[in-house]
Amino acid sequence: AQSVAQPEDQVNVAEGNPLTVKCTYSVSGNPYLFWYVQYPNRGLQFLLKYITGDNLVKGSYGFEAEFNKSQTSFHLKKPSALVSDSALYFCAVRDIGSSASKIIFGSGTRLSIRP
Amino acid sequence: DTAVSQTPKYLVTQMGNDKSIKCEQNLGHDTMYWYKQDSKKFLKIMFSYNNKELIINETVPNRFSPKSPDKAHLNLHINSLELGDSAVYFCASSQGAGSTDTQYFGPGTRLTVL
């Protein structure tokens, strides 16, 4: 069965520093990977996805993520954090062999950027 | 120009009542979903419809019944509400039901059962 893990409940970073939010996955075939962000009292917003091709994927708000097949990871990164990046971040996975629309979300990582 | 909208935003009700949450998308998408987010922020899919046909039905009590009158709407009706139904319910849509399709979420409906 497919699964996704976000090992950190919370990540704290100073503004201007680089940030990383970790995600590892387990699927039976090739993965399709997604990152979403949830601001307080809002729905999830799509940031980026990896389907195939270049392992480094660029997304919204200056975020990027690196697909690493050998480590089964898809960590979210940003070179310089902003206070406005503070939010809840979800990694999600589908595998090619899964039923058409089912996507599995990680437990979420709360990112806190201090001024 | 809200892409995926839900009503109501907040719903407070007594145990045993029946309530509905409505969802509409103006993106022209074929596929719509309902998710439940619990108090620990864990997000789990409940249902999915593609072109008004039910394609995903997770292990959800049969008190929950989705209805899709057309491709742009997916409503969720809940009978005999229980305390454990308290959560935030998110509607989402995607262009199609394929594995690469990005899902776009509504703002959520916070349901509180007293």
Interface residues (C-beta under 8 A of the other chain):
Chain A: Y32 F34 Y36 Q38 N41 R42 G43 L44 Q45 F46 K49 I51 L88 F90 R94 D95 I96 S98 S99 A100 S101 K102 I103 F105 S107 G108
Chain B: V4 T31 Y33 K40 K41 F42 L43 K44 I45 S48 N50 I55 I56 F90 A92 S94 A97 G98 S99 T100 D101 T102 Q103 Y104 F105 G106 P107 G108
